[in-house]
């Protein structure tokens, strides 16, 4: 049914990229790990995304849940300590997976993942807050393992992607 392994199949994904902030001139490099869990009985897919920005000691974690899959569309919940819980809309086709968060009180943005011929994805995203802090993200992610660690192991495991 799907040509995508990212999001739609359980596994551990690794990635790296750069973040640009409108308040800082230099680009920040980061690594990321995604733990994509098995689809539950209700058709929901839980994911944990850990992000480590070079030069910062604190790691950021996003908990995402993808659900209500329709042909070419879905819903997504994202929760983290900075924005709380927000709900967005997504879409997909044979080459792309994307989602956006709009009409939230203090945070809007999108992420787009483009499937590459080797099975990896290039990613672009942009987020903006009501106080005009803009974050632009460019990255590449790839499947590291089809085995998914328990959800709490991804945060504790210090292994680099």
Contact map, one row per residue, 1 for C-alpha under 8 A:
11100000000000000000000000000000000000000000000000000000000000000000000000000000000000000000000000000000000000000000000000000000000000000000000000000000000000000
11111001000000000000000000000000000000000000000000000000000000000000000000000000000000000000010000000000000000000000000000000000000000000000000000000000000000000
11111000000000000000000000000000000000000000000000000000000000000000000000000000000000000000011000000000000000000000000000000000000000000000000000000000000000000
01111111100000000000000000000000000000000000000000000000000000000000000000000000000000000000011000000000000000000010000000000000000000000000000000000000000000000
01111111110000000000000000000000000000000000000000000000000000000000000000000000000000000000000000000000000000000000000000000000000000000000000000000000000000000
00011111110010000000000000000000000100000000000000000000000000000000000000000000000000000000000000000000000000000000000000000000000000000000001000000000000000000
00011111110000000000000000000000000100000000101000000000000000000000000000000000000000000000000000000000000000000000000000000000000000000000000000000000000000000
01011111110000000000000000000000000000000000100000000000000000000000000000000000000000000000000000000000000000000000000000000000000000000000000000000000000000000
00011111111000000000000000000000000111000000000000000000000000000000000000000000000000000000000000000000000000000000000000000000000000000000000000000000000000000
00001111111100000000000000000000001111100000000000000000000000000000000000000000000000000000000000000000000000000000000000000000000000000000000001110000000000000
00000000111110000000000000000000001110000000000000000000000000000000000000000000000000000000000000000000000000000000000000000000000000000000001111110000000000000
00000000011111000000000000000000111100000000000000000000000000000000000000000000000000000000000000000000000000000000000000000000000000000000001111111000000000000
00000100001111100000000000000000111100000000000000000000000000000000000000000000000000000000000000000000000000000000000000000000000000000000111110000000000000000
00000000000111110000000000000011110000000000000000000000000000000000000000000000000000000000000000000000000000000000000000000000000000000000111100000000000000001
00000000000011111000000000000011100000000000000000000000000000000000000000000000000000000000000000000000000000000000000000000000000000000011110000000000000000001
00000000000001111100000000001111000000000000000000000000000000000000000000000000000000000000000000000000000000000000000000000000000000000011100000000000000000000
00000000000000111110000000001110000000000000000000000000000000000000000000000000000000000000000000000000000000000000000000000000000000001111000000000000000000000
00000000000000011111000000111100000000000000000000000000000000000000000000000000000000000000000000000000000000000000000000000000000000001110000000000000000000000
00000000000000001111100000111100000000000000000000000000000000000000000000000000000000000000000000000000000000000000000000000000000000111100000000000000000000000
00000000000000000111110111110000000000000000000000000000000000000000000000000000000000000000000000000000000000000000000000000000000000111000000000000000000000000
00000000000000000011111110100000000000000000000000000000000000000000000000000000000000000000000000000000000000000000000000000000000011110000000000000000000000000
00000000000000000001111110000000000000000000000000000000000000000000000000000000000000000000000000000000000000000000000000000000000011100000000000000000000000000
00000000000000000000111110000000000000000000000000000000000000000000000000000000000000000000000000000000000000000000000000000000000011000000000000000000000000000
00000000000000000001111111100000000000000000000000000000000000000000000000000000000000000000000000000000000000000000000000000000000000000000000000000000000000000
00000000000000000001111111100000000000000000000000000000000000000000000000000000000000000000000000000000000000000000000000000000000000000000000000000000000000000
00000000000000000001000111110000000000000000000000000000000000000000000000000000000000000000000000000000000000000000000000000000000000000000000000000000000000000
00000000000000000111100111111000000000000000000000000000000000000000000000000000000000000000000000000000000000000000000000000000000000000000000000000000000000000
00000000000000000111000001111100000000000000000000001100000000000000000000000000000000000000000000000000000000000000000000000000000000000000000000000000000000000
00000000000000011110000000111110000000000000000000001100000000000000000000000000000000000000000000000000000000000000000000000000000000000000000000000000000000000
00000000000000011110000000011111000000000000000000111100000000000000000000000000000000000000000000000000000000000000000000000000000000000000000000000000000000000
00000000000001111000000000001111100000000000000000111100000000000000000000000000000000000000000000000000000000000000000000000000000000000000000000000000000000011
00000000000001110000000000000111110000000000000011110000000000000000000000000000000000000000000000000000000000000000000000000000000000000000000000000000000000001
00000000000111100000000000000011111000000000000011100000000000000000000000000000000000000000000000000000000000000000000000000000000000000000000000000000010000001
00000000000111000000000000000001111100000000001111000000000000000000000000000000000000000000000000000000000000000000000000000000000000000000000000000000000000000
00000000011110000000000000000000111110000000001110000000000000000000000000000000000000000000000000000000000000000000000000000000000000000000000000011010010000000
00000110111110000000000000000000011111000000111100000000000000000000000000000000000000000000000000000000000000000000000000000000000000000000000000010000000000000
00000000111000000000000000000000001111100000111000000000000000000000000000000000000000000000000000000000000000000000000000000000000000000000000000010000000000000
00000000110000000000000000000000000111110000110000000000000000000000000000000000000000000000000000000000000000000000000000000000000000000000000000000000000000000
00000000010000000000000000000000000011111111110000000000000000000000000000000000000000000000000000000000000000000000000000000000000000000000000000000000000000000
00000000000000000000000000000000000001111111100000000000000000000000000000000000000000000000000000000000000000000000000000000000000000000000000000000000000000000
00000000000000000000000000000000000000111111000000000000000000000000000000000000000000000000000000000000000000000000000000000000000000000000000000000000000000000
00000000000000000000000000000000000000111111000000000000000000000000000000000000000000000000000000000000000000000000000000000000000000000000000000000000000000000
00000000000000000000000000000000000000111111100000000000000000000011100000000000000000000000000000000000000000000000000000000000000000000000000000000000000000000
00000000000000000000000000000000000000111111110000000000000000001111000000000000000000000000000000000000000000000000000000000000000000000000000000000000000000000
00000011000000000000000000000000000111110011111000000000000000001110000000000000000000000000000000000000000000000000000000000000000000000000000000000000000000000
00000000000000000000000000000000000111100001111100000000000000111100000000000000000000000000000000000000000000000000000000000000000000000000000000000000000000000
00000010000000000000000000000000011110000000111110000000000000111000000000000000000000000000000000000000000000000000000000000000000000000000000000000000000000000
00000000000000000000000000000000011100000000011111000000000011110000000000000000000000000000000000000000000000000000000000000000000000000000000000000010010000000
00000000000000000000000000000001111000000000001111100000000011110000000000000000000000000000000000000000000000000000000000000000000000000000000000000000000000000
00000000000000000000000000000001110000000000000111110000001111000000000000000000000000000000000000000000000000000000000000000000000000000000000000000000011000000
00000000000000000000000000000111100000000000000011111000001110000000000000000000000000000000000000000000000000000000000000000000000000000000000000000000000000000
00000000000000000000000000000111000000000000000001111101111100000000000000000000000000000000000000000000000000000000000000000000000000000000000000000000000000000
00000000000000000000000000011110000000000000000000111111001000000000000000000000000000000000000000000000000000000000000000000000000000000000000000000000000000000
00000000000000000000000000011110000000000000000000011111000000000000000000000000000000000000000000000000000000000000000000000000000000000000000000000000000000000
00000000000000000000000000000000000000000000000000001111100000000000000000000000000000000000000000000000000000000000000000000000000000000000000000000000000000000
00000000000000000000000000000000000000000000000000011111111000000000000000000000000000000000000000000000000000000000000000000000000000000000000000000000000000000
00000000000000000000000000000000000000000000000000010011111000000000000000000000000000000000000000000000000000000000000000000000000000000000000000000000000000000
00000000000000000000000000000000000000000000000000010001111100000000000000000000000000000000000000000000000000000000000000000000000000000000000000000000000000000
00000000000000000000000000000000000000000000000001111001111110000000000000000000000000000000000000000000000000000000000000000000000000000000000000000000000000000
00000000000000000000000000000000000000000000000001110000011111000000000000000001000000000000000000000000000000000000000000000000000000000000000000000000000000000
00000000000000000000000000000000000000000000000111100000001111100000000000000001100000000000000000000000000000000000000000000000000000000000000000000000000000000
00000000000000000000000000000000000000000000000111000000000111110000000000000111000000000000000000000000000000000000000000000000000000000000000000000000000000000
00000000000000000000000000000000000000000000011110000000000011111000000000000111000000000000000000000000000000000000000000000000000000000000000000000000000000000
00000000000000000000000000000000000000000000011110000000000001111100000000011110000000000000000000000000000000000000000000000000000000000000000000000000000000000
00000000000000000000000000000000000000000001111000000000000000111110000000011100000000000000000000000000000000000000000000000000000000000000000000000000000000000
00000000000000000000000000000000000000000001110000000000000000011111100001111000000000000000000000000000000000000000000000000000000000000000000000000000000000000
00000000000000000000000000000000000000000011100000000000000000001111100001110000000000000000000000000000000000000000000000000000000000000000000000000000000000000
00000000000000000000000000000000000000000011000000000000000000000111110001100000000000000000000000000000000000000000000000000000000000000000000000000000000000000
00000000000000000000000000000000000000000010000000000000000000000111111111100000000000000000000000000000000000000000000000000000000000000000000000000000000000000
00000000000000000000000000000000000000000000000000000000000000000001111111000000000000000000000000000000000000000000000000000000000000000000000000000000000000000
00000000000000000000000000000000000000000000000000000000000000000000111110000000000000000000000000000000000000000000000000000000000000000000000000000000000000000
00000000000000000000000000000000000000000000000000000000000000000000111111000000000000000011100000000000000000000000000000000000000000000000000000000000000000000
00000000000000000000000000000000000000000000000000000000000000000000111111100000000000001111000000000000000000000000000000000000000000000000000000000000000000000
00000000000000000000000000000000000000000000000000000000000000000111110111110000000000001110000000000000000000000000000000000000000000000000000000000000000000000
00000000000000000000000000000000000000000000000000000000000000000111100011111000000000111100000000000000000000000000000000000000000000000000000000000000000000000
00000000000000000000000000000000000000000000000000000000000000011110000001111100000000111100000000100000000000000000000000000000000000000000000000000000000000000
00000000000000000000000000000000000000000000000000000000000000011100000000111110000011110000000000000000000000000000000000000000000000000000000000000000000000000
00000000000000000000000000000000000000000000000000000000000001111000000000011111000111110000000000000000000000000000000000000000000000000000000000000000000000000
00000000000000000000000000000000000000000000000000000000000001110000000000001111101111000000000000000000000000000000000000000000000000000000000000000000000000000
00000000000000000000000000000000000000000000000000000000000111100000000000000111111110000000000000000000000000000000000000000000000000000000000000000000000000000
00000000000000000000000000000000000000000000000000000000000010000000000000000011111100000000000000000000000000000000000000000000000000000000000000000000000000000
00000000000000000000000000000000000000000000000000000000000000000000000000000001111100000000000000000000000000000000000000000000000000000000000000000000000000000
00000000000000000000000000000000000000000000000000000000000000000000000000000011111111000000000000000000011000000000000000000000000000000000000000000000000000000
00000000000000000000000000000000000000000000000000000000000000000000000000000111111111000000000000000000000000000000000000000000000000000000000000000000000000000
00000000000000000000000000000000000000000000000000000000000000000000000000001111001111100000000000000000000000000000000000000000000000000000000000000000000000000
00000000000000000000000000000000000000000000000000000000000000000000000000001110001111110000000000001001000000000000000000000000000000000000000000000000000000000
00000000000000000000000000000000000000000000000000000000000000000000000000111100000011111000000000001000000000000000000000000000000000000000000000000000000000000
00000000000000000000000000000000000000000000000000000000000000000000000000111100000001111100000000111100000000000000000000000000000000000000000000000000000000000
00000000000000000000000000000000000000000000000000000000000000000000000011110000000000111110000000111000000000000000000000000000000000000000000000000000000000000
00000000000000000000000000000000000000000000000000000000000000000000000011110000000000011111000011110000000000000000000000000000000000000000000000000000000000000
00000000000000000000000000000000000000000000000000000000000000000000000111000000000000001111100011100000000000000000000000000000000000000000000000000000000000000
00000000000000000000000000000000000000000000000000000000000000000000000110000000000000000111111111000000000000000000000000000000000000000000000000000000000000000
00000000000000000000000000000000000000000000000000000000000000000000000100000000000000000011111110000000000000000000000000000000000000000000000000000000000000000
01110000000000000000000000000000000000000000000000000000000000000000000000000000000000000001111100000000000000000000000000000000000000000000000000000000000000000
00110000000000000000000000000000000000000000000000000000000000000000000000000000000000000001111110000000000000000111000000000000000000000000000000000000000000000
00000000000000000000000000000000000000000000000000000000000000000000000000000000000000000001111111000000000000011110000000000000000000000000000000000000000000000
00000000000000000000000000000000000000000000000000000000000000000000000000000000000000000111101111100000000000011100000000000000000000000000000000000000000000000
00000000000000000000000000000000000000000000000000000000000000000000000000000000000000000111000111110000000001111000000000000000000000000000000000000000000000000
00000000000000000000000000000000000000000000000000000000000000000000000000010000000000011110000011111000000001110000000000000000000000000000000000000000000000000
00000000000000000000000000000000000000000000000000000000000000000000000000000000000000011100000001111100000111100000000000000000000000000000000000000000000000000
00000000000000000000000000000000000000000000000000000000000000000000000000000000000001111000000000111111001111000000000000000000000000000000000000000000000000000
00000000000000000000000000000000000000000000000000000000000000000000000000000000000000010000000000011111001110000000000000000000000000000000000000000000000000000
00000000000000000000000000000000000000000000000000000000000000000000000000000000000000000000000000001111100100000000000000000000000000000000000000000000000000000
00000000000000000000000000000000000000000000000000000000000000000000000000000000000001000000000000001111111100000000000000000000000000000000000000000000000000000
00000000000000000000000000000000000000000000000000000000000000000000000000000000000000000000000000000011111000000000000000000000010000000000000000000000000000000
00000000000000000000000000000000000000000000000000000000000000000000000000000000001000000000000000000001111100000000000000000000110000000000000000000000000000000
00000000000000000000000000000000000000000000000000000000000000000000000000000000001000000000000000001101111110000000000000000011110000000000000000000000000000000
00000000000000000000000000000000000000000000000000000000000000000000000000000000000000000000000000011111011111000000000000000011100000000000000000000000000000000
00000000000000000000000000000000000000000000000000000000000000000000000000000000000000000000000000011100001111100000000000001111000000000000000000000000000000000
00000000000000000000000000000000000000000000000000000000000000000000000000000000000000000000000001111000000111110000000000001110000000000000000000000000000000000
00000000000000000000000000000000000000000000000000000000000000000000000000000000000000000000000001110000000011111000000000111100000000000000000000000000000000000
00000000000000000000000000000000000000000000000000000000000000000000000000000000000000000000000111100000000001111100000000111000000000000000000000000000000000000
00000000000000000000000000000000000000000000000000000000000000000000000000000000000000000000000111000000000000111110000011110000000000000000000000000000000000000
00000000000000000000000000000000000000000000000000000000000000000000000000000000000000000000001110000000000000011111000011100000000000000000000000000000000000000
00010000000000000000000000000000000000000000000000000000000000000000000000000000000000000000001100000000000000001111101111000000000000000000000000000000000000000
00000000000000000000000000000000000000000000000000000000000000000000000000000000000000000000001000000000000000000111111111000000000000000000000000000000000000000
00000000000000000000000000000000000000000000000000000000000000000000000000000000000000000000000000000000000000000011111100000000000000000000000000000000000000000
00000000000000000000000000000000000000000000000000000000000000000000000000000000000000000000000000000000000000000001111100000000000000000000000000000000000000000
00000000000000000000000000000000000000000000000000000000000000000000000000000000000000000000000000000000000000000011111110000000000000000000011000000000000000000
00000000000000000000000000000000000000000000000000000000000000000000000000000000000000000000000000000000000000000011111111000000000000000001111000000000000000000
00000000000000000000000000000000000000000000000000000000000000000000000000000000000000000000000000000000000000001111001111100000000000000001110000000000000000000
00000000000000000000000000000000000000000000000000000000000000000000000000000000000000000000000000000000000000001111000111110000000000000111100000000000000000000
00000000000000000000000000000000000000000000000000000000000000000000000000000000000000000000000000000000000000111100000011111000000000001111100000000000000000000
00000000000000000000000000000000000000000000000000000000000000000000000000000000000000000000000000000000000000111000000001111100000000011110000000000000000000000
00000000000000000000000000000000000000000000000000000000000000000000000000000000000000000000000000000000000011110000000000111110000000011100000000000000000000000
00000000000000000000000000000000000000000000000000000000000000000000000000000000000000000000000000000000000011100000000000011111000001111000000000000000000000000
00000000000000000000000000000000000000000000000000000000000000000000000000000000000000000000000000000000001111000000000000001111100001110000000000000000000000000
00000000000000000000000000000000000000000000000000000000000000000000000000000000000000000000000000000000001110000000000000000111110111100000000000000000000000000
00000000000000000000000000000000000000000000000000000000000000000000000000000000000000000000000000000000011100000000000000000011111111000000000000000000000000000
00000000000000000000000000000000000000000000000000000000000000000000000000000000000000000000000000000000111000000000000000000001111110000000000000000000000000000
00000000000000000000000000000000000000000000000000000000000000000000000000000000000000000000000000000000000000000000000000000000111110000000000000000000000000000
00000000000000000000000000000000000000000000000000000000000000000000000000000000000000000000000000000000000000000000000000000001111111000000000000000000000000000
00000000000000000000111000000000000000000000000000000000000000000000000000000000000000000000000000000000000000000000000000000001111111100000000000000000000000000
00000000000000000000111000000000000000000000000000000000000000000000000000000000000000000000000000000000000000000000000000000111100111110000000000000000000000000
00000000000000000011110000000000000000000000000000000000000000000000000000000000000000000000000000000000000000000000000000000111000011111000000000000000000000000
00000000000000000011100000000000000000000000000000000000000000000000000000000000000000000000000000000000000000000000000000011110000001111100000000000000000000000
00000000000000001111000000000000000000000000000000000000000000000000000000000000000000000000000000000000000000000000000000111100000000111110000000000000000000000
00000000000000001110000000000000000000000000000000000000000000000000000000000000000000000000000000000000000000000000000001111000000000011111000000000000000000000
00000000000000111100000000000000000000000000000000000000000000000000000000000000000000000000000000000000000000000000000001110000000000001111100000000000000000000
00000000000000111000000000000000000000000000000000000000000000000000000000000000000000000000000000000000000000000000000111100000000000000111110000000000000000000
00000000000011110000000000000000000000000000000000000000000000000000000000000000000000000000000000000000000000000000000111100000000000000011111000000000000000000
00000000000011100000000000000000000000000000000000000000000000000000000000000000000000000000000000000000000000000000001110000000000000000001111100000000000000000
00000100001111000000000000000000000000000000000000000000000000000000000000000000000000000000000000000000000000000000001100000000000000000000111111000000000000000
00000000001111000000000000000000000000000000000000000000000000000000000000000000000000000000000000000000000000000000000000000000000000000000011111000000000000001
00000000001110000000000000000000000000000000000000000000000000000000000000000000000000000000000000000000000000000000000000000000000000000000001111110000000000000
00000000011100000000000000000000000000000000000000000000000000000000000000000000000000000000000000000000000000000000000000000000000000000000001111110000000000000
00000000011100000000000000000000000000000000000000000000000000000000000000000000000000000000000000000000000000000000000000000000000000000000000011111000000000000
00000000011100000000000000000000001110000000000000000000000000000000000000000000000000000000000000000000000000000000000000000000000000000000000011111100000000000
00000000000100000000000000000000001000000000000000000000000000000000000000000000000000000000000000000000000000000000000000000000000000000000000000111111110000000
00000000000000000000000000000000000000000000000000000000000000000000000000000000000000000000000000000000000000000000000000000000000000000000000000011111110000000
00000000000000000000000000000000001000000000000100000000000000000000000000000000000000000000000000000000000000000000000000000000000000000000000000001111111000000
00000000000000000000000000000000000000000000000000000000000000000000000000000000000000000000000000000000000000000000000000000000000000000000000000001111111100000
00000000000000000000000000000000000000000000000000000000000000000000000000000000000000000000000000000000000000000000000000000000000000000000000000001111111110000
00000000000000000000000000000000101000000000000101000000000000000000000000000000000000000000000000000000000000000000000000000000000000000000000000001111111110000
00000000000000000000000000000000000000000000000001000000000000000000000000000000000000000000000000000000000000000000000000000000000000000000000000000011111111000
00000000000000000000000000000000000000000000000000000000000000000000000000000000000000000000000000000000000000000000000000000000000000000000000000000001111111000
00000000000000000000000000000000000000000000000000000000000000000000000000000000000000000000000000000000000000000000000000000000000000000000000000000000111111100
00000000000000000000000000000000000000000000000000000000000000000000000000000000000000000000000000000000000000000000000000000000000000000000000000000000001111110
00000000000000000000000000000000000000000000000000000000000000000000000000000000000000000000000000000000000000000000000000000000000000000000000000000000000011111
00000000000000000000000000000010000000000000000000000000000000000000000000000000000000000000000000000000000000000000000000000000000000000000000000000000000001111
00000000000001100000000000000011100000000000000000000000000000000000000000000000000000000000000000000000000000000000000000000000000000000000000100000000000000111
